Amino acid sequence: MRPDVDRTERRLAHRTDWMALLSGMVFIAAGIVFISEPSVQPLVMLTLLVSGLGFAGLVAILARVIRR
């Protein structure tokens, strides 16, 4: 597997992993909703969680395409 970072180019910061960042935010938001509103139906939360992860994947793919 080829590394994403070009070793000939010096960078001071690393690239943002959008999939990991947005997935973490989705899970934190789901946890906050479950704690604050325990009467939320699990099917509704599962639907929101899956669509949030799908959105995170879409953003990660778009970010990778734009970087190249």
PyMOL commands that place a pseudoatom at each C-alpha (Angstrom):
pseudoatom trace, name=CA, resn=MET, resi=1, chain=A, elem=C, hetatm=0, pos=[0.000, 0.000, 0.000]
pseudoatom trace, name=CA, resn=ARG, resi=2, chain=A, elem=C, hetatm=0, pos=[1.377, 3.363, -1.027]
pseudoatom trace, name=CA, resn=PRO, resi=3, chain=A, elem=C, hetatm=0, pos=[1.678, 6.028, 1.712]
pseudoatom trace, name=CA, resn=ASP, resi=4, chain=A, elem=C, hetatm=0, pos=[-0.536, 9.087, 1.303]
pseudoatom trace, name=CA, resn=VAL, resi=5, chain=A, elem=C, hetatm=0, pos=[2.230, 11.507, 2.250]
pseudoatom trace, name=CA, resn=ASP, resi=6, chain=A, elem=C, hetatm=0, pos=[4.848, 12.516, -0.292]
pseudoatom trace, name=CA, resn=ARG, resi=7, chain=A, elem=C, hetatm=0, pos=[8.183, 12.232, 1.549]
pseudoatom trace, name=CA, resn=THR, resi=8, chain=A, elem=C, hetatm=0, pos=[9.946, 14.730, -0.722]
pseudoatom trace, name=CA, resn=GLU, resi=9, chain=A, elem=C, hetatm=0, pos=[7.605, 17.519, 0.328]
pseudoatom trace, name=CA, resn=ARG, resi=10, chain=A, elem=C, hetatm=0, pos=[7.981, 18.937, 3.853]
pseudoatom trace, name=CA, resn=ARG, resi=11, chain=A, elem=C, hetatm=0, pos=[4.698, 19.646, 5.616]
pseudoatom trace, name=CA, resn=LEU, resi=12, chain=A, elem=C, hetatm=0, pos=[4.161, 21.075, 9.059]
pseudoatom trace, name=CA, resn=ALA, resi=13, chain=A, elem=C, hetatm=0, pos=[0.663, 19.642, 9.494]
pseudoatom trace, name=CA, resn=HIS, resi=14, chain=A, elem=C, hetatm=0, pos=[-0.915, 16.311, 8.666]
pseudoatom trace, name=CA, resn=ARG, resi=15, chain=A, elem=C, hetatm=0, pos=[-3.962, 15.787, 6.476]
pseudoatom trace, name=CA, resn=THR, resi=16, chain=A, elem=C, hetatm=0, pos=[-7.371, 15.684, 8.118]
pseudoatom trace, name=CA, resn=ASP, resi=17, chain=A, elem=C, hetatm=0, pos=[-9.041, 12.274, 8.183]
pseudoatom trace, name=CA, resn=TRP, resi=18, chain=A, elem=C, hetatm=0, pos=[-12.600, 13.422, 7.457]
pseudoatom trace, name=CA, resn=MET, resi=19, chain=A, elem=C, hetatm=0, pos=[-14.159, 9.961, 7.805]
pseudoatom trace, name=CA, resn=ALA, resi=20, chain=A, elem=C, hetatm=0, pos=[-12.791, 9.496, 11.321]
pseudoatom trace, name=CA, resn=LEU, resi=21, chain=A, elem=C, hetatm=0, pos=[-13.622, 13.041, 12.386]
pseudoatom trace, name=CA, resn=LEU, resi=22, chain=A, elem=C, hetatm=0, pos=[-17.219, 13.012, 11.159]
pseudoatom trace, name=CA, resn=SER, resi=23, chain=A, elem=C, hetatm=0, pos=[-17.868, 9.455, 12.362]
pseudoatom trace, name=CA, resn=GLY, resi=24, chain=A, elem=C, hetatm=0, pos=[-16.720, 10.415, 15.835]
pseudoatom trace, name=CA, resn=MET, resi=25, chain=A, elem=C, hetatm=0, pos=[-18.975, 13.446, 15.805]
pseudoatom trace, name=CA, resn=VAL, resi=26, chain=A, elem=C, hetatm=0, pos=[-21.956, 11.306, 14.731]
pseudoatom trace, name=CA, resn=PHE, resi=27, chain=A, elem=C, hetatm=0, pos=[-21.389, 8.830, 17.573]
pseudoatom trace, name=CA, resn=ILE, resi=28, chain=A, elem=C, hetatm=0, pos=[-20.949, 11.625, 20.120]
pseudoatom trace, name=CA, resn=ALA, resi=29, chain=A, elem=C, hetatm=0, pos=[-24.178, 13.278, 18.935]
pseudoatom trace, name=CA, resn=ALA, resi=30, chain=A, elem=C, hetatm=0, pos=[-26.024, 9.939, 19.143]
pseudoatom trace, name=CA, resn=GLY, resi=31, chain=A, elem=C, hetatm=0, pos=[-24.761, 9.439, 22.693]
pseudoatom trace, name=CA, resn=ILE, resi=32, chain=A, elem=C, hetatm=0, pos=[-25.855, 12.926, 23.726]
pseudoatom trace, name=CA, resn=VAL, resi=33, chain=A, elem=C, hetatm=0, pos=[-29.329, 12.346, 22.274]
pseudoatom trace, name=CA, resn=PHE, resi=34, chain=A, elem=C, hetatm=0, pos=[-29.687, 9.004, 24.060]
pseudoatom trace, name=CA, resn=ILE, resi=35, chain=A, elem=C, hetatm=0, pos=[-28.633, 10.560, 27.383]
pseudoatom trace, name=CA, resn=SER, resi=36, chain=A, elem=C, hetatm=0, pos=[-30.778, 13.678, 27.090]
pseudoatom trace, name=CA, resn=GLU, resi=37, chain=A, elem=C, hetatm=0, pos=[-33.863, 12.106, 25.486]
pseudoatom trace, name=CA, resn=PRO, resi=38, chain=A, elem=C, hetatm=0, pos=[-34.193, 8.429, 26.509]
pseudoatom trace, name=CA, resn=SER, resi=39, chain=A, elem=C, hetatm=0, pos=[-37.613, 8.065, 24.874]
pseudoatom trace, name=CA, resn=VAL, resi=40, chain=A, elem=C, hetatm=0, pos=[-36.168, 8.212, 21.335]
pseudoatom trace, name=CA, resn=GLN, resi=41, chain=A, elem=C, hetatm=0, pos=[-36.982, 5.097, 19.341]
pseudoatom trace, name=CA, resn=PRO, resi=42, chain=A, elem=C, hetatm=0, pos=[-33.951, 2.898, 18.546]
pseudoatom trace, name=CA, resn=LEU, resi=43, chain=A, elem=C, hetatm=0, pos=[-35.032, 2.508, 14.912]
pseudoatom trace, name=CA, resn=VAL, resi=44, chain=A, elem=C, hetatm=0, pos=[-35.002, 6.292, 14.457]
pseudoatom trace, name=CA, resn=MET, resi=45, chain=A, elem=C, hetatm=0, pos=[-31.558, 6.560, 16.009]
pseudoatom trace, name=CA, resn=LEU, resi=46, chain=A, elem=C, hetatm=0, pos=[-30.235, 3.680, 13.898]
pseudoatom trace, name=CA, resn=THR, resi=47, chain=A, elem=C, hetatm=0, pos=[-31.525, 5.359, 10.747]
pseudoatom trace, name=CA, resn=LEU, resi=48, chain=A, elem=C, hetatm=0, pos=[-29.896, 8.663, 11.697]
pseudoatom trace, name=CA, resn=LEU, resi=49, chain=A, elem=C, hetatm=0, pos=[-26.657, 6.919, 12.622]
pseudoatom trace, name=CA, resn=VAL, resi=50, chain=A, elem=C, hetatm=0, pos=[-26.419, 5.021, 9.328]
pseudoatom trace, name=CA, resn=SER, resi=51, chain=A, elem=C, hetatm=0, pos=[-27.254, 8.105, 7.274]
pseudoatom trace, name=CA, resn=GLY, resi=52, chain=A, elem=C, hetatm=0, pos=[-24.707, 10.138, 9.251]
pseudoatom trace, name=CA, resn=LEU, resi=53, chain=A, elem=C, hetatm=0, pos=[-22.018, 7.552, 8.557]
pseudoatom trace, name=CA, resn=GLY, resi=54, chain=A, elem=C, hetatm=0, pos=[-22.993, 7.552, 4.887]
pseudoatom trace, name=CA, resn=PHE, resi=55, chain=A, elem=C, hetatm=0, pos=[-22.624, 11.323, 4.798]
pseudoatom trace, name=CA, resn=ALA, resi=56, chain=A, elem=C, hetatm=0, pos=[-19.222, 11.059, 6.494]
pseudoatom trace, name=CA, resn=GLY, resi=57, chain=A, elem=C, hetatm=0, pos=[-18.135, 8.550, 3.859]
pseudoatom trace, name=CA, resn=LEU, resi=58, chain=A, elem=C, hetatm=0, pos=[-19.307, 10.821, 1.060]
pseudoatom trace, name=CA, resn=VAL, resi=59, chain=A, elem=C, hetatm=0, pos=[-17.382, 13.776, 2.496]
pseudoatom trace, name=CA, resn=ALA, resi=60, chain=A, elem=C, hetatm=0, pos=[-14.261, 11.620, 2.877]
pseudoatom trace, name=CA, resn=ILE, resi=61, chain=A, elem=C, hetatm=0, pos=[-14.481, 10.478, -0.751]
pseudoatom trace, name=CA, resn=LEU, resi=62, chain=A, elem=C, hetatm=0, pos=[-14.998, 14.035, -2.006]
pseudoatom trace, name=CA, resn=ALA, resi=63, chain=A, elem=C, hetatm=0, pos=[-12.081, 15.313, 0.088]
pseudoatom trace, name=CA, resn=ARG, resi=64, chain=A, elem=C, hetatm=0, pos=[-9.799, 12.630, -1.345]
pseudoatom trace, name=CA, resn=VAL, resi=65, chain=A, elem=C, hetatm=0, pos=[-10.857, 13.456, -4.923]
pseudoatom trace, name=CA, resn=ILE, resi=66, chain=A, elem=C, hetatm=0, pos=[-10.306, 17.186, -4.382]
pseudoatom trace, name=CA, resn=ARG, resi=67, chain=A, elem=C, hetatm=0, pos=[-6.826, 16.635, -2.864]
pseudoatom trace, name=CA, resn=ARG, resi=68, chain=A, elem=C, hetatm=0, pos=[-5.513, 14.884, -5.970]
for i in range(1, 68): cmd.bond("trace and resi %d" % i, "trace and resi %d" % (i + 1))
show_as sticks, trace
zoom trace
